[in-house]
Amino acid sequence: MATAALIQVEGSTLDAPNLLLVTTIPSSPNSVHQLISNGVYVERQKIIVVKGAIAPRAAYEPFASLLISVDSPGSTAVNPSWFTYKNIRKGMFGMGGN
C-alpha cells in the first residue's frame, strides 16, 4: 500500500465517521488489518467498500452482516459472459463454440 492517507469526508461525526483510505500503490484487500493499521476500525463502520474479486470475502465476511458482490467489467470479471470467446471448445463455461 506504501504511503496512505486517511481522509475524513465532509459530514463526518465522531459517532458516524465517513472515511476514505487512499494509497499510492494498489493493493488487494486481503486483510482488515490493512484498514486497522491506518486507523479504520471495521466494527465501527456501517458500510465498507472494497474492490476485489475474491480476497475481500475472506477478509471481511467475519465482520459483515451482508456482502454485496458487484459484477463490473474488467480483466477479472466474475461473469464469463462479459467476454467474447472466439476459439473456445463447445460446452466450456456453459457456452457454445465453433
N, CA, C and O atoms as a GROMACS GRO file, in nm:
protein
  392
    1MET      N    1   0.082  -0.118   0.000
    1MET     CA    2   0.000   0.000   0.000
    1MET      C    3   0.087   0.125   0.000
    1MET      O    4   0.042   0.232  -0.043
    2ALA      N    5   0.208   0.113   0.047
    2ALA     CA    6   0.303   0.226   0.053
    2ALA      C    7   0.245   0.340   0.135
    2ALA      O    8   0.188   0.317   0.242
    3THR      N    9   0.259   0.462   0.087
    3THR     CA   10   0.208   0.578   0.159
    3THR      C   11   0.056   0.579   0.150
    3THR      O   12  -0.001   0.557   0.043
    4ALA      N   13  -0.009   0.605   0.263
    4ALA     CA   14  -0.155   0.607   0.268
    4ALA      C   15  -0.202   0.733   0.338
    4ALA      O   16  -0.133   0.788   0.423
    5ALA      N   17  -0.322   0.777   0.299
    5ALA     CA   18  -0.384   0.892   0.364
    5ALA      C   19  -0.526   0.853   0.403
    5ALA      O   20  -0.600   0.797   0.322
    6LEU      N   21  -0.563   0.883   0.527
    6LEU     CA   22  -0.698   0.860   0.573
    6LEU      C   23  -0.768   0.996   0.575
    6LEU      O   24  -0.730   1.086   0.649
    7ILE      N   25  -0.870   1.008   0.492
    7ILE     CA   26  -0.940   1.135   0.476
    7ILE      C   27  -1.076   1.124   0.544
    7ILE      O   28  -1.152   1.031   0.519
    8GLN      N   29  -1.105   1.222   0.630
    8GLN     CA   30  -1.236   1.229   0.692
    8GLN      C   31  -1.324   1.314   0.600
    8GLN      O   32  -1.299   1.434   0.583
    9VAL      N   33  -1.425   1.252   0.542
    9VAL     CA   34  -1.509   1.314   0.442
    9VAL      C   35  -1.609   1.409   0.509
    9VAL      O   36  -1.651   1.387   0.623
   10GLU      N   37  -1.647   1.513   0.437
   10GLU     CA   38  -1.743   1.611   0.486
   10GLU      C   39  -1.871   1.541   0.534
   10GLU      O   40  -1.921   1.448   0.469
   11GLY      N   41  -1.921   1.585   0.646
   11GLY     CA   42  -2.041   1.525   0.703
   11GLY      C   43  -2.010   1.423   0.811
   11GLY      O   44  -2.102   1.369   0.873
   12SER      N   45  -1.883   1.395   0.834
   12SER     CA   46  -1.844   1.300   0.937
   12SER      C   47  -1.871   1.355   1.076
   12SER      O   48  -1.867   1.476   1.100
   13THR      N   49  -1.900   1.264   1.166
   13THR     CA   50  -1.908   1.297   1.308
   13THR      C   51  -1.826   1.195   1.384
   13THR      O   52  -1.784   1.094   1.327
   14LEU      N   53  -1.803   1.219   1.511
   14LEU     CA   54  -1.729   1.120   1.590
   14LEU      C   55  -1.806   0.988   1.599
   14LEU      O   56  -1.745   0.881   1.600
   15ASP      N   57  -1.939   0.996   1.605
   15ASP     CA   58  -2.021   0.876   1.615
   15ASP      C   59  -2.040   0.806   1.480
   15ASP      O   60  -2.059   0.684   1.476
   16ALA      N   61  -2.034   0.881   1.372
   16ALA     CA   62  -2.054   0.825   1.238
   16ALA      C   63  -1.950   0.882   1.142
   16ALA      O   64  -1.980   0.969   1.060
   17PRO      N   65  -1.826   0.831   1.152
   17PRO     CA   66  -1.722   0.885   1.065
   17PRO      C   67  -1.738   0.836   0.921
   17PRO      O   68  -1.765   0.718   0.897
   18ASN      N   69  -1.721   0.926   0.827
   18ASN     CA   70  -1.715   0.891   0.684
   18ASN      C   71  -1.569   0.902   0.645
   18ASN      O   72  -1.514   1.012   0.637
   19LEU      N   73  -1.507   0.788   0.620
   19LEU     CA   74  -1.363   0.785   0.597
   19LEU      C   75  -1.331   0.731   0.459
   19LEU      O   76  -1.403   0.647   0.405
   20LEU      N   77  -1.222   0.779   0.403
   20LEU     CA   78  -1.173   0.732   0.275
   20LEU      C   79  -1.023   0.705   0.290
   20LEU      O   80  -0.947   0.795   0.326
   21LEU      N   81  -0.981   0.582   0.264
   21LEU     CA   82  -0.840   0.547   0.271
   21LEU      C   83  -0.785   0.543   0.129
   21LEU      O   84  -0.831   0.466   0.045
   22VAL      N   85  -0.686   0.628   0.103
   22VAL     CA   86  -0.625   0.638  -0.029
   22VAL      C   87  -0.481   0.591  -0.018
   22VAL      O   88  -0.410   0.631   0.074
   23THR      N   89  -0.437   0.506  -0.111
   23THR     CA   90  -0.299   0.455  -0.109
   23THR      C   91  -0.227   0.491  -0.239
   23THR      O   92  -0.291   0.511  -0.343
   24THR      N   93  -0.095   0.500  -0.232
   24THR     CA   94  -0.018   0.534  -0.351
   24THR      C   95   0.009   0.413  -0.440
   24THR      O   96   0.038   0.429  -0.559
   25ILE      N   97  -0.001   0.294  -0.384
   25ILE     CA   98   0.020   0.172  -0.462
   25ILE      C   99  -0.103   0.084  -0.446
   25ILE      O  100  -0.145   0.057  -0.333
   26PRO      N  101  -0.163   0.038  -0.556
   26PRO     CA  102  -0.279  -0.050  -0.546
   26PRO      C  103  -0.245  -0.176  -0.465
   26PRO      O  104  -0.135  -0.230  -0.476
   27SER      N  105  -0.340  -0.220  -0.386
   27SER     CA  106  -0.318  -0.335  -0.300
   27SER      C  107  -0.446  -0.416  -0.291
   27SER      O  108  -0.554  -0.360  -0.277
   28SER      N  109  -0.435  -0.547  -0.299
   28SER     CA  110  -0.551  -0.634  -0.286
   28SER      C  111  -0.599  -0.630  -0.141
   28SER      O  112  -0.518  -0.637  -0.049
   29PRO      N  113  -0.731  -0.619  -0.120
   29PRO     CA  114  -0.784  -0.611   0.016
   29PRO      C  115  -0.788  -0.748   0.083
   29PRO      O  116  -0.894  -0.810   0.093
   30ASN      N  117  -0.671  -0.795   0.130
   30ASN     CA  118  -0.658  -0.929   0.185
   30ASN      C  119  -0.686  -0.940   0.333
   30ASN      O  120  -0.709  -1.050   0.384
   31SER      N  121  -0.686  -0.828   0.404
   31SER     CA  122  -0.699  -0.833   0.549
   31SER      C  123  -0.761  -0.704   0.602
   31SER      O  124  -0.736  -0.596   0.550
   32VAL      N  125  -0.842  -0.718   0.706
   32VAL     CA  126  -0.897  -0.599   0.771
   32VAL      C  127  -0.787  -0.518   0.838
   32VAL      O  128  -0.806  -0.400   0.867
   33HIS      N  129  -0.674  -0.580   0.863
   33HIS     CA  130  -0.564  -0.510   0.929
   33HIS      C  131  -0.503  -0.402   0.839
   33HIS      O  132  -0.434  -0.312   0.888
   34GLN      N  133  -0.529  -0.410   0.710
   34GLN     CA  134  -0.487  -0.301   0.621
   34GLN      C  135  -0.562  -0.173   0.657
   34GLN      O  136  -0.506  -0.064   0.648
   35LEU      N  137  -0.687  -0.186   0.697
   35LEU     CA  138  -0.764  -0.070   0.740
   35LEU      C  139  -0.730  -0.032   0.883
   35LEU      O  140  -0.709   0.085   0.914
   36ILE      N  141  -0.726  -0.132   0.972
   36ILE     CA  142  -0.699  -0.106   1.113
   36ILE      C  143  -0.566  -0.037   1.133
   36ILE      O  144  -0.555   0.053   1.216
   37SER      N  145  -0.464  -0.077   1.057
   37SER     CA  146  -0.331  -0.015   1.072
   37SER      C  147  -0.330   0.131   1.030
   37SER      O  148  -0.236   0.205   1.058
   38ASN      N  149  -0.436   0.173   0.961
   38ASN     CA  150  -0.449   0.313   0.920
   38ASN      C  151  -0.558   0.386   0.998
   38ASN      O  152  -0.600   0.496   0.960
   39GLY      N  153  -0.603   0.326   1.108
   39GLY     CA  154  -0.698   0.393   1.196
   39GLY      C  155  -0.844   0.374   1.162
   39GLY      O  156  -0.929   0.445   1.216
   40VAL      N  157  -0.876   0.278   1.075
   40VAL     CA  158  -1.015   0.249   1.041
   40VAL      C  159  -1.052   0.117   1.110
   40VAL      O  160  -0.991   0.014   1.083
   41TYR      N  161  -1.150   0.122   1.197
   41TYR     CA  162  -1.193   0.002   1.269
   41TYR      C  163  -1.322  -0.049   1.208
   41TYR      O  164  -1.426   0.018   1.214
   42VAL      N  165  -1.317  -0.167   1.148
   42VAL     CA  166  -1.428  -0.220   1.070
   42VAL      C  167  -1.555  -0.237   1.152
   42VAL      O  168  -1.665  -0.219   1.100
   43GLU      N  169  -1.542  -0.271   1.278
   43GLU     CA  170  -1.661  -0.294   1.359
   43GLU      C  171  -1.735  -0.164   1.391
   43GLU      O  172  -1.849  -0.168   1.438
   44ARG      N  173  -1.674  -0.050   1.367
   44ARG     CA  174  -1.738   0.080   1.391
   44ARG      C  175  -1.800   0.139   1.265
   44ARG      O  176  -1.863   0.244   1.271
   45GLN      N  177  -1.784   0.073   1.152
   45GLN     CA  178  -1.832   0.126   1.025
   45GLN      C  179  -1.966   0.064   0.988
   45GLN      O  180  -1.988  -0.055   1.012
   46LYS      N  181  -2.054   0.144   0.930
   46LYS     CA  182  -2.181   0.092   0.880
   46LYS      C  183  -2.162   0.026   0.744
   46LYS      O  184  -2.221  -0.078   0.715
   47ILE      N  185  -2.079   0.088   0.660
   47ILE     CA  186  -2.055   0.038   0.524
   47ILE      C  187  -1.906   0.043   0.497
   47ILE      O  188  -1.839   0.142   0.528
   48ILE      N  189  -1.854  -0.064   0.439
   48ILE     CA  190  -1.715  -0.068   0.393
   48ILE      C  191  -1.719  -0.110   0.246
   48ILE      O  192  -1.780  -0.211   0.212
   49VAL      N  193  -1.654  -0.034   0.162
   49VAL     CA  194  -1.648  -0.066   0.020
   49VAL      C  195  -1.504  -0.102  -0.013
   49VAL      O  196  -1.412  -0.024   0.011
   50VAL      N  197  -1.486  -0.221  -0.070
   50VAL     CA  198  -1.353  -0.265  -0.114
   50VAL      C  199  -1.366  -0.318  -0.255
   50VAL      O  200  -1.471  -0.368  -0.296
   51LYS      N  201  -1.257  -0.308  -0.329
   51LYS     CA  202  -1.257  -0.356  -0.467
   51LYS      C  203  -1.171  -0.481  -0.474
   51LYS      O  204  -1.054  -0.479  -0.437
   52GLY      N  205  -1.230  -0.588  -0.522
   52GLY     CA  206  -1.156  -0.712  -0.537
   52GLY      C  207  -1.251  -0.822  -0.577
   52GLY      O  208  -1.372  -0.811  -0.557
   53ALA      N  209  -1.198  -0.929  -0.633
   53ALA     CA  210  -1.283  -1.039  -0.680
   53ALA      C  211  -1.308  -1.143  -0.571
   53ALA      O  212  -1.422  -1.185  -0.551
   54ILE      N  213  -1.203  -1.184  -0.502
   54ILE     CA  214  -1.217  -1.293  -0.406
   54ILE      C  215  -1.164  -1.255  -0.268
   54ILE      O  216  -1.226  -1.291  -0.168
   55ALA      N  217  -1.054  -1.186  -0.262
   55ALA     CA  218  -0.988  -1.154  -0.134
   55ALA      C  219  -1.079  -1.084  -0.033
   55ALA      O  220  -1.073  -1.118   0.085
   56PRO      N  221  -1.163  -0.989  -0.073
   56PRO     CA  222  -1.246  -0.921   0.028
   56PRO      C  223  -1.341  -1.015   0.103
   56PRO      O  224  -1.370  -0.993   0.220
   57ARG      N  225  -1.387  -1.118   0.036
   57ARG     CA  226  -1.481  -1.211   0.102
   57ARG      C  227  -1.414  -1.276   0.223
   57ARG      O  228  -1.473  -1.278   0.331
   58ALA      N  229  -1.296  -1.328   0.208
   58ALA     CA  230  -1.227  -1.392   0.319
   58ALA      C  231  -1.190  -1.293   0.428
   58ALA      O  232  -1.194  -1.326   0.546
   59ALA      N  233  -1.155  -1.172   0.389
   59ALA     CA  234  -1.111  -1.072   0.486
   59ALA      C  235  -1.227  -1.011   0.564
   59ALA      O  236  -1.214  -0.986   0.684
   60TYR      N  237  -1.339  -0.986   0.498
   60TYR     CA  238  -1.446  -0.908   0.560
   60TYR      C  239  -1.570  -0.988   0.599
   60TYR      O  240  -1.651  -0.938   0.677
   61GLU      N  241  -1.586  -1.108   0.548
   61GLU     CA  242  -1.704  -1.187   0.580
   61GLU      C  243  -1.725  -1.208   0.730
   61GLU      O  244  -1.839  -1.204   0.777
   62PRO      N  245  -1.618  -1.231   0.808
   62PRO     CA  246  -1.640  -1.250   0.952
   62PRO      C  247  -1.699  -1.126   1.022
   62PRO      O  248  -1.757  -1.139   1.129
   63PHE      N  249  -1.684  -1.009   0.963
   63PHE     CA  250  -1.732  -0.885   1.025
   63PHE      C  251  -1.862  -0.834   0.963
   63PHE      O  252  -1.932  -0.754   1.024
   64ALA      N  253  -1.893  -0.880   0.844
   64ALA     CA  254  -2.004  -0.822   0.767
   64ALA      C  255  -2.136  -0.893   0.796
   64ALA      O  256  -2.140  -1.016   0.809
   65SER      N  257  -2.242  -0.816   0.806
   65SER     CA  258  -2.375  -0.877   0.815
   65SER      C  259  -2.429  -0.905   0.676
   65SER      O  260  -2.519  -0.986   0.658
   66LEU      N  261  -2.372  -0.837   0.575
   66LEU     CA  262  -2.415  -0.854   0.437
   66LEU      C  263  -2.300  -0.820   0.344
   66LEU      O  264  -2.233  -0.718   0.361
   67LEU      N  265  -2.276  -0.905   0.244
   67LEU     CA  266  -2.180  -0.875   0.139
   67LEU      C  267  -2.256  -0.860   0.009
   67LEU      O  268  -2.342  -0.943  -0.023
   68ILE      N  269  -2.225  -0.757  -0.066
   68ILE     CA  270  -2.289  -0.736  -0.196
   68ILE      C  271  -2.179  -0.740  -0.302
   68ILE      O  272  -2.091  -0.654  -0.306
   69SER      N  273  -2.185  -0.840  -0.388
   69SER     CA  274  -2.088  -0.851  -0.497
   69SER      C  275  -2.139  -0.773  -0.616
   69SER      O  276  -2.257  -0.780  -0.650
   70VAL      N  277  -2.052  -0.700  -0.680
   70VAL     CA  278  -2.086  -0.623  -0.798
   70VAL      C  279  -2.007  -0.680  -0.914
   70VAL      O  280  -1.885  -0.689  -0.908
   71ASP      N  281  -2.076  -0.718  -1.019
   71ASP     CA  282  -2.011  -0.776  -1.136
   71ASP      C  283  -1.978  -0.665  -1.235
   71ASP      O  284  -2.054  -0.640  -1.329
   72SER      N  285  -1.867  -0.600  -1.214
   72SER     CA  286  -1.826  -0.491  -1.303
   72SER      C  287  -1.734  -0.544  -1.411
   72SER      O  288  -1.666  -0.644  -1.390
   73PRO      N  289  -1.729  -0.479  -1.526
   73PRO     CA  290  -1.641  -0.525  -1.633
   73PRO      C  291  -1.494  -0.504  -1.597
   73PRO      O  292  -1.461  -0.416  -1.518
   74GLY      N  293  -1.409  -0.585  -1.655
   74GLY     CA  294  -1.266  -0.572  -1.632
   74GLY      C  295  -1.196  -0.701  -1.670
   74GLY      O  296  -1.259  -0.796  -1.717
   75SER      N  297  -1.066  -0.704  -1.651
   75SER     CA  298  -0.988  -0.821  -1.691
   75SER      C  299  -1.017  -0.942  -1.604
   75SER      O  300  -0.987  -1.054  -1.643
   76THR      N  301  -1.074  -0.920  -1.485
   76THR     CA  302  -1.104  -1.031  -1.395
   76THR      C  303  -1.252  -1.037  -1.360
   76THR      O  304  -1.288  -1.070  -1.247
   77ALA      N  305  -1.338  -1.006  -1.454
   77ALA     CA  306  -1.482  -1.010  -1.429
   77ALA      C  307  -1.524  -1.151  -1.386
   77ALA      O  308  -1.473  -1.250  -1.438
   78VAL      N  309  -1.616  -1.160  -1.292
   78VAL     CA  310  -1.663  -1.287  -1.240
   78VAL      C  311  -1.749  -1.361  -1.342
   78VAL      O  312  -1.745  -1.483  -1.350
   79ASN      N  313  -1.826  -1.287  -1.420
   79ASN     CA  314  -1.918  -1.346  -1.516
   79ASN      C  315  -1.850  -1.362  -1.652
   79ASN      O  316  -1.814  -1.262  -1.714
   80PRO      N  317  -1.832  -1.486  -1.700
   80PRO     CA  318  -1.763  -1.506  -1.828
   80PRO      C  319  -1.839  -1.450  -1.948
   80PRO      O  320  -1.780  -1.436  -2.056
   81SER      N  321  -1.967  -1.419  -1.933
   81SER     CA  322  -2.041  -1.364  -2.048
   81SER      C  323  -1.999  -1.221  -2.082
   81SER      O  324  -2.039  -1.169  -2.186
   82TRP      N  325  -1.919  -1.158  -1.996
   82TRP     CA  326  -1.865  -1.024  -2.027
   82TRP      C  327  -1.767  -1.031  -2.145
   82TRP      O  328  -1.745  -0.931  -2.213
   83PHE      N  329  -1.710  -1.149  -2.170
   83PHE     CA  330  -1.604  -1.162  -2.269
   83PHE      C  331  -1.654  -1.226  -2.397
   83PHE      O  332  -1.751  -1.302  -2.395
   84THR      N  333  -1.589  -1.196  -2.506
   84THR     CA  334  -1.618  -1.258  -2.634
   84THR      C  335  -1.514  -1.367  -2.657
   84THR      O  336  -1.394  -1.339  -2.666
   85TYR      N  337  -1.562  -1.490  -2.668
   85TYR     CA  338  -1.471  -1.603  -2.690
   85TYR      C  339  -1.481  -1.645  -2.836
   85TYR      O  340  -1.590  -1.667  -2.888
   86LYS      N  341  -1.366  -1.657  -2.901
   86LYS     CA  342  -1.366  -1.694  -3.042
   86LYS      C  343  -1.323  -1.838  -3.063
   86LYS      O  344  -1.378  -1.906  -3.149
   87ASN      N  345  -1.227  -1.885  -2.987
   87ASN     CA  346  -1.174  -2.019  -3.006
   87ASN      C  347  -1.193  -2.099  -2.877
   87ASN      O  348  -1.097  -2.133  -2.808
   88ILE      N  349  -1.316  -2.128  -2.846
   88ILE     CA  350  -1.348  -2.198  -2.724
   88ILE      C  351  -1.414  -2.331  -2.758
   88ILE      O  352  -1.495  -2.340  -2.850
   89ARG      N  353  -1.378  -2.434  -2.683
   89ARG     CA  354  -1.437  -2.565  -2.707
   89ARG      C  355  -1.584  -2.562  -2.669
   89ARG      O  356  -1.622  -2.495  -2.573
   90LYS      N  357  -1.664  -2.634  -2.743
   90LYS     CA  358  -1.809  -2.640  -2.720
   90LYS      C  359  -1.837  -2.687  -2.577
   90LYS      O  360  -1.779  -2.785  -2.529
   91GLY      N  361  -1.928  -2.615  -2.511
   91GLY     CA  362  -1.967  -2.654  -2.375
   91GLY      C  363  -1.880  -2.596  -2.264
   91GLY      O  364  -1.914  -2.609  -2.147
   92MET      N  365  -1.770  -2.531  -2.299
   92MET     CA  366  -1.683  -2.474  -2.198
   92MET      C  367  -1.748  -2.350  -2.138
   92MET      O  368  -1.796  -2.264  -2.212
   93PHE      N  369  -1.752  -2.338  -2.007
   93PHE     CA  370  -1.814  -2.227  -1.935
   93PHE      C  371  -1.962  -2.215  -1.968
   93PHE      O  372  -2.019  -2.106  -1.957
   94GLY      N  373  -2.025  -2.323  -2.007
   94GLY     CA  374  -2.168  -2.321  -2.037
   94GLY      C  375  -2.200  -2.250  -2.168
   94GLY      O  376  -2.316  -2.215  -2.193
   95MET      N  377  -2.098  -2.230  -2.252
   95MET     CA  378  -2.119  -2.158  -2.379
   95MET      C  379  -2.090  -2.251  -2.495
   95MET      O  380  -2.012  -2.346  -2.483
   96GLY      N  381  -2.152  -2.223  -2.605
   96GLY     CA  382  -2.123  -2.296  -2.728
   96GLY      C  383  -1.996  -2.244  -2.792
   96GLY      O  384  -1.947  -2.138  -2.752
   97GLY      N  385  -1.944  -2.310  -2.884
   97GLY     CA  386  -1.825  -2.265  -2.955
   97GLY      C  387  -1.818  -2.322  -3.093
   97GLY      O  388  -1.899  -2.406  -3.131
   98ASN      N  389  -1.720  -2.277  -3.168
   98ASN     CA  390  -1.702  -2.330  -3.303
   98ASN      C  391  -1.598  -2.437  -3.307
   98ASN      O  392  -1.571  -2.493  -3.413
   0.00000   0.00000   0.00000
